[in-house]
Every structure is written in C-alpha cells, then in structure tokens.
Amino acid sequence: MITKADIGARVRDRDGRVGILTHLMSDYVDPEAPPRDRHPRQVAFLRPVRGGGREWLASPEEASRV
C-alpha cells in the first residue's frame, strides 16, 4: 500500500506498470463510469517515469513502492 509519504516516488501498480506517484485522492468519482458505479473511492495518480505518455489511475491498496 502506498501513502502520501510516497508522492514523488516510483511505484508499481497491480498490473506491473511502474510510474511516479503524483497524487492520492480519497474521494475520486469517475465521470465516465455508468451512473450506478459513480461512488467516491480512493485512487492514486501515476505518470510514466520517462518519455511522456498518459497519467493513469491505480488503487493505492494494490500499489507498492519500487
């Protein structure tokens, strides 16, 4: 599990992707989810280590510091 103390560090998500933790949010609601699935949840925002690309979301409980 990762925490706010890990912001700026490399972390690995459950799929094995490694990124830099940029933010943790405890009440994120996915605006693209079907209405029945729109409920607050805790998420980690990860960005690629290098080379640009898209930021992605991961579960803080299923991610670990590298």
N, C-alpha and C positions, 0 to 999 in steps of 0.2 A: 504494500500500500504506500502511496506517495502522499505527501502533505505540502502545505505552503512552504515549509522549510526547503523543499526540493525545487522550487521555482528557479529556473536558470540552469538546472542540471539535465543531463541526458537520462531519459527514462525509456523503458521498454513496455509496450502495451501487450495485451494478451495474444495478439497476432504475431508478435515478434518484431514489430516495427520499432525502430529507435528514433526518438525525436527529443527536442528541447521542450521542457515544460515551461509554458509561458503564463498560465493562469489556472486557477481552480475556482469553480463556481458551484455553490451548493444548491442553487435554485434555478438551474437552466431548464427551459421549456423549449423543446424542438418545434420551431414554427412550421416545419414541413411534415411533421408527424400527423397521422389522422387525428381528428378531434378527440376520439376516445383514448388516445395514447398521449395526450398532451398533459403531462403532470411534471412538477418540478423534480429534478434529480441532480445528483452530484456528478460533475464531469470535469475532466482535465483537458486543457487545450494544449496540443503538441504541434510543433512546427518541425519541418525537416532540419536535420543537422547542417547540411550544406546543399548548395545547388538550387536553392529556391524550391518552389512547389507549393502545395496547398496545406494549410493547417488542418488538423483533424481532431476529433474528439475521442476520448478514451475514458474508461471507468477508472477512477483513482484506486478503487479497491483491487483492481486486476492489473495494475501497472506497478512497476518496481524501478528503483534507481539502478542505473548501469554502473 
